Amino acid sequence: MMNEAEKLSRLADIAREGIPADVDAAHDAAERARFVEAVSRGAALRRGGAWGRIETWLRSLGVWPALAERPRWGLALAGAAALAVALVVLWPARRLDYAVEGAPVAAGGYISAAAGDEARLRFTDGTTVALSPGSALRVAEVEATGARMLLEHGRASLRVTPRPKARWSVEAGPFAVLVTGTAFDVSWTRGDGTLRVDLHEGSVTVRGPLAPDGLPLRAGQRLVARMHEGDVQISSADAASAAGPAQGGPSSAQAAQPGAAQPGGDSSAAVPGDAAEPGAEGDAGAARPEGSRADGSPGSAPPDSAATADGAAVDGAAAAPSWAKRVAAGDFRSVLAEAEQRGLGGVLERGSLDDLVALADAARYARRGDVAQRALTATRKRFPGTSHGKAAAFLLGRMVDDGGSPGAAVAWYDTYLTESPGGPFAAEALGRKMVAVERTSGRAAARPIAELYLKRHPRGAHAPVARDLMKP
């Protein structure tokens, strides 16, 4: 079988051999003109303008204008070059493949490591997944850019090869770890609903019911999320390991304090990097230019001062990490404590957009619904046209929905979908609206919403529910 270089060489040979030796000058000129005209005409018709991109590329190299004036051998070589470029531009990226060592692969990509043996997956881009003994994982999707894997239970260690546009994810229970290129360990215990992520290199973002907007992790950090307790913590992996058993994480006393500082913990977590979903409106630590550094916010204080309860300056606080960074590091309690120390009313009335968003996130993660609702309402009132102001409508809807008021939630979902139809929460807002309408008005009322959901998000999280609603 020929390799890629041999195939391209053969194409050039065919192009050269296809030019008869006895073609006269007039015929040669006519054929050159037909070639240029045909390629130019096809540029607007082929594969959404891909041939047009080839023409633009050839023009940038100074090749295209000379095609009609070159002798036939030059034309043949140029044609072969165009064919070679077309293969590079139009040839679909090759889907990754993988091999499994130490365990059989069942139907659907299901892999279960034996009780005493480790299983290992090796992808063709160099990415490896080590599955601990007794663990089970399913490879749900494999594409050219990466794979989506479902960790059924146990522990997996991933070493993802960094590549442009790489997209990898590991789902464990209701959580998803989004990756581009990094090294990390992830474990999931179905019995008590506990997720743990230890990040060794790179960056990841963890999303789930306890972190719907996504929590970014940086190298050296550990995230522990407990569904049953409604608790999520981020700490230094080394400190967490020293504090208690690896699998158990912090003690139950610490679990009752979502934002409690961990021994040796790093409170200056990096903002989301490539692993964060582009354009996400609610990510903690994301750039928030609108309303930043407003009067009365910690970020607006001069270097030699910091805000007090009424906005005045006190010594020492200027060096403290921003609220957004503290939320990204899992230090929710200190954000709430500082807001209350400064005066919650003053923060809501005069704080920057950055601080309002961070305060709302800290309150939601710490299960302070009253503070979260006030912060989100203030965000919408004071910064209505910003992406965070729009996202606050969805977050308010989700809060009242989870609180047992699906009817009131529908109005908030509709508000968000009207203001931000292509926003990062659009799929979840429409799916939640569908479920809420079914609960309040029945299946018939929810069916049109289900049809719209399947049209817009055929592979969304609510697609199974939507398909069930579409049944007669």
C-alpha positions as CSV (number, residue, x, y, z in Angstrom):
1,M,0.0,0.0,0.0
2,M,1.4,3.4,-1.0
3,N,2.0,6.0,1.7
4,E,0.8,9.6,1.4
5,A,4.0,10.9,-0.3
6,E,3.9,8.1,-2.9
7,K,0.2,8.9,-3.7
8,L,1.0,12.5,-4.3
9,S,4.0,11.6,-6.5
10,R,1.8,9.3,-8.5
11,L,-0.7,12.1,-9.0
12,A,2.0,14.3,-10.4
13,D,3.1,11.5,-12.8
14,I,-0.4,11.0,-14.0
15,A,-0.8,14.7,-14.7
16,R,2.4,14.8,-16.7
17,E,1.7,11.7,-18.6
18,G,-1.8,13.0,-19.5
19,I,-0.4,15.8,-21.7
20,P,0.2,14.4,-25.3
21,A,3.5,15.2,-26.9
22,D,2.1,16.3,-30.2
23,V,-0.3,19.0,-29.0
24,D,0.1,22.2,-31.1
25,A,0.5,25.7,-29.5
26,A,-3.0,26.8,-30.3
27,H,-4.6,23.7,-28.7
28,D,-2.3,24.1,-25.8
29,A,-3.3,27.7,-25.2
30,A,-7.0,26.8,-25.5
31,E,-6.7,24.0,-23.0
32,R,-4.9,26.2,-20.5
33,A,-7.7,28.8,-20.8
34,R,-10.3,26.1,-20.2
35,F,-8.4,24.8,-17.1
36,V,-8.2,28.2,-15.5
37,E,-11.9,29.0,-16.3
38,A,-13.1,25.7,-15.0
39,V,-11.2,25.9,-11.7
40,S,-12.3,29.6,-11.2
41,R,-15.9,28.7,-11.9
42,G,-15.8,25.7,-9.5
43,A,-14.2,27.8,-6.7
44,A,-17.6,29.1,-5.6
45,L,-19.4,25.8,-5.9
46,R,-17.1,23.2,-4.2
47,R,-17.4,22.3,-0.5
48,G,-18.5,25.7,0.7
49,G,-15.7,27.5,-1.1
50,A,-12.8,25.2,-0.4
51,W,-11.5,25.5,-4.0
52,G,-11.7,29.3,-3.5
53,R,-9.4,28.9,-0.5
54,I,-7.0,27.0,-2.7
55,E,-7.1,29.7,-5.4
56,T,-6.5,32.4,-2.7
57,W,-3.5,30.3,-1.4
58,L,-2.1,30.0,-4.8
59,R,-2.5,33.7,-5.5
60,S,-0.7,34.5,-2.2
61,L,2.2,32.5,-3.5
62,G,2.1,34.3,-6.9
63,V,1.3,31.0,-8.7
64,W,-2.2,31.5,-9.9
65,P,-1.8,34.5,-12.3
66,A,0.9,32.7,-14.2
67,L,-1.0,29.5,-14.9
68,A,-2.5,30.7,-18.2
69,E,0.9,31.8,-19.5
70,R,3.0,28.7,-18.5
71,P,4.0,26.0,-21.0
72,R,2.1,22.8,-20.8
73,W,4.6,21.1,-18.5
74,G,4.4,24.1,-16.1
75,L,0.6,23.8,-16.3
76,A,0.7,20.1,-15.6
77,L,2.9,20.6,-12.5
78,A,0.7,23.4,-11.3
79,G,-2.3,21.2,-11.8
80,A,-0.6,18.4,-9.8
81,A,0.2,21.0,-7.1
82,A,-3.4,22.1,-7.0
83,L,-4.5,18.5,-6.7
84,A,-2.0,17.9,-3.8
85,V,-3.3,21.1,-2.0
86,A,-6.9,19.9,-2.5
87,L,-6.1,16.6,-0.9
88,V,-4.5,18.4,2.1
89,V,-7.4,20.9,2.4
90,L,-10.4,18.7,1.7
91,W,-9.2,15.3,3.0
92,P,-11.1,14.6,6.2
93,A,-9.0,14.4,9.4
94,R,-8.3,10.7,10.3
95,R,-10.4,9.4,13.2
96,L,-8.3,8.3,16.2
97,D,-8.1,4.7,17.0
98,Y,-7.2,2.9,20.2
99,A,-6.0,-0.5,21.5
100,V,-6.6,-2.0,24.9
101,E,-4.1,-4.0,26.9
102,G,-5.0,-6.1,29.9
103,A,-8.7,-6.4,29.4
104,P,-11.2,-7.4,26.7
105,V,-13.4,-4.8,25.0
106,A,-17.1,-5.6,25.1
107,A,-19.8,-4.2,22.8
108,G,-20.2,-0.5,22.9
109,G,-16.5,0.1,23.9
110,Y,-17.1,-1.2,27.5
111,I,-13.8,-2.0,29.3
112,S,-13.6,-3.6,32.7
113,A,-10.3,-4.1,34.5
114,A,-10.0,-7.3,36.5
115,A,-9.8,-7.1,40.3
116,G,-6.1,-7.7,40.3
117,D,-5.0,-6.2,37.0
118,E,-4.7,-2.8,35.4
119,A,-6.1,-2.2,31.9
120,R,-4.6,0.4,29.6
121,L,-5.9,2.2,26.5
122,R,-3.5,3.5,23.9
123,F,-4.8,6.0,21.4
124,T,-3.1,6.6,18.1
125,D,-2.2,10.2,19.0
126,G,-0.2,9.0,22.0
127,T,-2.8,9.6,24.6
128,T,-3.0,6.8,27.3
129,V,-5.6,5.9,29.8
130,A,-4.7,3.6,32.7
131,L,-7.7,1.9,34.3
132,S,-7.1,0.8,37.9
133,P,-8.0,-2.8,39.0
134,G,-11.7,-3.3,39.4
135,S,-12.6,-0.1,37.5
136,A,-14.8,0.1,34.4
137,L,-14.9,2.6,31.6
138,R,-16.8,2.9,28.3
139,V,-15.4,4.7,25.2
140,A,-18.6,6.4,24.0
141,E,-17.2,8.4,21.1
142,V,-13.9,8.7,19.2
143,E,-13.2,11.4,16.7
144,A,-10.2,13.0,15.0
145,T,-9.9,15.5,17.8
146,G,-10.3,13.3,20.8
147,A,-12.7,11.0,22.6
148,R,-15.6,11.0,25.1
149,M,-15.3,8.4,27.8
150,L,-17.7,7.4,30.6
151,L,-16.1,6.2,33.9
152,E,-18.6,3.8,35.3
153,H,-16.8,3.4,38.6
154,G,-13.3,3.3,39.9
155,R,-10.2,5.3,38.9
156,A,-8.6,6.2,35.6
157,S,-5.2,8.0,35.0
158,L,-5.1,10.0,31.8
159,R,-2.1,11.4,29.9
160,V,-3.6,13.4,27.1
161,T,-1.3,14.5,24.2
162,P,-1.6,18.2,23.6
163,R,-2.8,19.0,20.1
164,P,-4.4,21.9,18.4
165,K,-8.2,21.7,18.6
166,A,-8.0,18.6,20.8
167,R,-11.3,17.8,22.6
168,W,-11.4,15.1,25.3
169,S,-13.8,14.5,28.1
170,V,-14.3,12.0,30.9
171,E,-17.8,11.8,32.3
172,A,-18.4,10.3,35.8
173,G,-21.9,10.1,37.1
174,P,-23.4,13.6,36.6
175,F,-20.0,15.2,36.2
176,A,-17.8,15.9,33.2
177,V,-14.1,16.7,33.1
178,L,-13.2,18.7,30.0
179,V,-9.7,18.4,28.7
180,T,-7.4,19.6,25.8
181,G,-3.9,18.3,26.8
182,T,-3.0,17.4,30.3
183,A,-2.2,14.7,32.9
184,F,-4.7,13.9,35.7
185,D,-6.4,11.2,37.7
186,V,-10.2,10.9,38.1
187,S,-12.1,8.6,40.4
188,W,-15.8,8.1,40.8
189,T,-17.6,6.2,43.6
190,R,-21.2,5.5,42.6
191,G,-22.2,4.4,46.2
192,D,-21.7,7.7,47.8
193,G,-21.7,9.9,44.6
194,T,-18.1,11.2,45.2
195,L,-15.9,12.5,42.4
196,R,-12.2,13.3,42.8
197,V,-9.9,14.8,40.3
198,D,-6.1,15.2,40.9
199,L,-4.5,17.4,38.2
200,H,-0.8,16.9,37.6
201,E,-0.2,18.9,34.4
202,G,-2.1,21.4,32.3
203,S,-5.7,22.5,33.0
204,V,-9.2,21.0,33.1
205,T,-12.7,22.3,33.8
206,V,-15.1,20.2,35.9
207,R,-18.8,20.6,35.3
208,G,-21.8,19.1,37.0
209,P,-24.8,19.8,39.3
210,L,-22.5,21.2,42.0
211,A,-20.5,23.3,39.5
212,P,-22.9,24.0,36.6
213,D,-20.8,26.9,35.3
214,G,-17.6,24.9,35.4
215,L,-14.7,24.9,38.0
216,P,-11.2,25.3,36.5
217,L,-8.3,23.4,38.0
218,R,-4.6,24.0,37.6
219,A,-1.7,21.7,38.1
220,G,-1.2,20.6,41.7
221,Q,-4.9,21.0,42.7
222,R,-7.5,18.4,43.8
223,L,-11.2,18.7,43.4
224,V,-13.5,16.6,45.6
225,A,-17.3,16.8,44.9
226,R,-19.9,14.9,47.0
227,M,-23.3,14.7,45.5
228,H,-25.0,13.4,48.6
229,E,-23.7,16.3,50.8
230,G,-24.0,18.9,48.0
231,D,-20.4,19.8,48.7
232,V,-17.5,20.6,46.4
233,Q,-13.9,21.6,47.5
234,I,-10.7,22.5,45.7
235,S,-7.4,22.2,47.5
236,S,-3.7,21.5,47.1
237,A,-3.4,17.9,46.2
238,D,-0.3,17.4,48.3
239,A,-2.0,19.0,51.4
240,A,-5.1,17.0,50.8
241,S,-3.1,13.7,50.6
242,A,-1.3,14.6,53.8
243,A,-4.5,15.5,55.6
244,G,-6.3,12.1,55.1
245,P,-6.6,9.0,53.0
246,A,-6.5,9.5,49.3
247,Q,-9.9,8.0,48.5
248,G,-11.7,9.5,51.4
249,G,-10.5,13.1,51.0
250,P,-11.4,15.6,53.8
251,S,-13.2,14.6,56.9
252,S,-17.0,14.9,57.3
253,A,-16.5,18.0,59.4
254,Q,-14.6,19.7,56.6
255,A,-17.3,18.5,54.1
256,A,-19.9,20.5,56.0
257,Q,-17.9,23.7,55.2
258,P,-17.8,24.0,51.4
259,G,-15.3,26.8,51.2
260,A,-13.2,25.9,54.2
261,A,-9.5,26.6,53.5
262,Q,-7.5,23.4,53.2
263,P,-4.1,23.1,54.9
264,G,-1.5,24.4,52.5
265,G,-4.2,25.2,49.9
266,D,-3.5,27.6,47.1
267,S,-6.1,30.3,46.9
268,S,-4.9,31.9,43.7
269,A,-6.2,29.4,41.1
270,A,-5.6,30.3,37.5
271,V,-8.6,31.5,35.4
272,P,-10.0,29.0,32.9
273,G,-7.6,28.2,30.1
274,D,-8.1,26.2,26.8
275,A,-10.0,23.5,28.6
276,A,-12.9,26.0,29.3
277,E,-15.7,26.0,26.8
278,P,-15.2,29.0,24.5
279,G,-17.7,31.8,25.0
280,A,-19.1,30.4,28.2
281,E,-20.9,33.3,29.9
282,G,-20.9,32.1,33.4
283,D,-17.4,30.6,33.9
284,A,-15.8,31.6,37.2
285,G,-12.8,33.8,36.6
286,A,-13.5,34.5,33.0
287,A,-12.8,38.0,31.6
288,R,-15.5,40.4,32.6
289,P,-14.8,43.8,31.1
290,E,-18.2,45.4,31.6
291,G,-18.4,47.2,34.9
292,S,-15.1,46.0,36.2
293,R,-13.3,48.0,38.9
294,A,-16.3,49.9,39.9
295,D,-16.2,52.2,43.0
296,G,-16.5,50.3,46.2
297,S,-15.2,47.0,44.8
298,P,-12.0,45.4,46.1
299,G,-10.6,45.4,42.5
300,S,-10.9,49.2,42.3
301,A,-9.0,50.0,45.5
302,P,-5.6,51.7,45.0
303,P,-2.5,49.5,45.7
304,D,-2.0,50.9,49.2
305,S,-5.5,50.4,50.4
306,A,-8.6,48.1,50.4
307,A,-12.3,48.4,50.9
308,T,-14.0,48.4,54.3
309,A,-17.7,47.9,55.1
310,D,-18.6,51.3,53.7
311,G,-16.1,51.4,50.8
312,A,-13.3,53.1,52.8
313,A,-9.7,51.8,52.8
314,V,-8.0,49.5,55.3
315,D,-4.5,48.2,55.3
316,G,-3.4,44.8,54.0
317,A,-6.4,43.7,51.9
318,A,-5.2,45.0,48.6
319,A,-2.8,42.1,48.3
320,A,-5.7,39.5,48.7
321,P,-6.7,37.5,45.7
322,S,-9.8,38.8,43.8
323,W,-13.1,37.2,44.6
324,A,-13.2,35.5,41.2
325,K,-9.8,33.8,41.9
326,R,-11.0,32.7,45.3
327,V,-14.2,31.2,43.9
328,A,-12.1,29.4,41.2
329,A,-9.9,28.0,44.1
330,G,-13.0,26.8,46.0
331,D,-12.7,29.4,48.8
332,F,-16.3,30.3,48.8
333,R,-16.6,31.1,52.5
334,S,-14.0,33.9,52.5
335,V,-15.9,35.7,49.7
336,L,-19.2,35.5,51.6
337,A,-17.5,36.6,54.9
338,E,-15.8,39.6,53.2
339,A,-19.0,40.6,51.5
340,E,-20.9,40.5,54.8
341,Q,-18.1,42.4,56.5
342,R,-18.2,45.2,54.0
343,G,-22.0,45.2,54.1
344,L,-23.9,43.1,51.7
345,G,-26.2,45.9,50.7
346,G,-23.3,48.1,49.7
347,V,-21.7,45.4,47.7
348,L,-24.9,44.7,45.8
349,E,-25.4,48.4,45.1
350,R,-21.8,49.5,44.3
351,G,-19.7,46.4,43.6
352,S,-18.3,45.7,40.2
353,L,-19.7,43.2,37.8
354,D,-16.8,40.9,38.6
355,D,-17.6,41.0,42.3
356,L,-21.3,40.4,41.8
357,V,-20.7,37.4,39.6
358,A,-18.2,36.0,42.0
359,L,-20.4,36.6,45.0
360,A,-23.4,34.9,43.3
361,D,-21.2,31.9,42.4
362,A,-19.8,31.6,45.9
363,A,-23.3,31.8,47.4
364,R,-24.6,29.1,45.0
365,Y,-21.7,26.7,45.7
366,A,-22.0,27.3,49.4
367,R,-25.8,26.7,49.3
368,R,-26.6,30.3,50.4
369,G,-29.6,30.7,48.1
370,D,-30.8,33.9,49.6
371,V,-27.5,35.7,48.9
372,A,-27.2,34.1,45.5
373,Q,-30.7,35.3,44.5
374,R,-29.9,38.9,45.6
375,A,-26.6,38.9,43.8
376,L,-28.1,37.6,40.6
377,T,-31.0,40.1,40.8
378,A,-28.5,42.9,41.3
379,T,-26.5,41.7,38.3
380,R,-29.5,41.9,36.1
381,K,-30.6,45.2,37.4
382,R,-27.2,47.0,37.2
383,F,-25.7,45.2,34.2
384,P,-28.7,44.1,32.0
385,G,-26.9,44.1,28.7
386,T,-23.9,42.1,29.6
387,S,-23.5,38.4,29.1
388,H,-23.5,37.8,32.8
389,G,-26.6,39.9,33.2
390,K,-28.3,37.6,30.7
391,A,-27.0,34.4,32.2
392,A,-28.4,35.5,35.6
393,A,-31.9,34.9,34.2
394,F,-31.1,31.3,33.6
395,L,-29.4,30.9,37.0
396,L,-32.4,32.4,38.8
397,G,-34.7,30.1,36.9
398,R,-32.7,27.1,37.9
399,M,-32.7,28.1,41.5
400,V,-36.5,28.5,41.7
401,D,-36.9,25.3,39.7
402,D,-34.7,23.3,42.1
403,G,-36.6,25.0,44.9
404,G,-39.9,23.5,43.8
405,S,-41.4,26.3,41.7
406,P,-41.3,25.0,38.1
407,G,-44.0,27.5,36.9
408,A,-41.9,30.5,38.0
409,A,-38.8,28.9,36.5
410,V,-40.4,28.7,33.0
411,A,-40.7,32.5,32.9
412,W,-37.0,32.9,33.7
413,Y,-36.0,30.2,31.1
414,D,-38.0,32.1,28.5
415,T,-36.3,35.3,29.5
416,Y,-32.9,33.8,29.1
417,L,-33.8,32.1,25.7
418,T,-35.1,35.5,24.4
419,E,-32.1,37.5,25.5
420,S,-29.5,34.9,24.7
421,P,-30.8,32.3,22.3
422,G,-27.3,31.1,21.4
423,G,-25.9,31.4,24.9
424,P,-24.0,28.6,26.7
425,F,-27.1,27.7,28.8
426,A,-29.5,27.6,25.9
427,A,-29.7,23.8,25.6
428,E,-30.2,23.4,29.4
429,A,-32.7,26.2,29.6
430,L,-34.8,24.7,26.8
431,G,-34.5,21.2,28.3
432,R,-35.4,22.4,31.8
433,K,-38.4,24.4,30.4
434,M,-39.6,21.3,28.7
435,V,-39.5,19.3,31.9
436,A,-41.1,22.1,33.9
437,V,-43.9,22.5,31.5
438,E,-44.6,18.7,31.6
439,R,-44.8,18.9,35.4
440,T,-47.1,21.8,35.4
441,S,-49.2,21.4,32.3
442,G,-48.8,17.8,31.1
443,R,-47.2,15.9,28.2
444,A,-49.3,17.5,25.5
445,A,-48.1,21.0,26.4
446,A,-44.5,19.9,26.6
447,R,-44.5,18.0,23.3
448,P,-43.9,21.1,21.1
449,I,-40.9,22.1,23.3
450,A,-39.6,18.6,23.0
451,E,-39.8,18.8,19.2
452,L,-37.9,22.1,19.2
453,Y,-35.3,20.7,21.6
454,L,-34.6,17.7,19.4
455,K,-34.3,19.9,16.4
456,R,-31.8,22.2,18.1
457,H,-30.0,19.8,20.4
458,P,-30.4,16.2,19.1
459,R,-27.6,15.0,21.3
460,G,-28.3,17.1,24.3
461,A,-28.6,15.9,27.9
462,H,-32.4,16.2,27.7
463,A,-32.8,14.4,24.4
464,P,-33.9,11.1,25.9
465,V,-36.7,12.9,27.8
466,A,-37.7,14.8,24.6
467,R,-37.8,11.6,22.6
468,D,-40.0,10.0,25.2
469,L,-42.4,13.0,25.1
470,M,-42.7,12.7,21.3
471,K,-44.1,9.2,21.6
472,P,-47.9,9.0,21.1
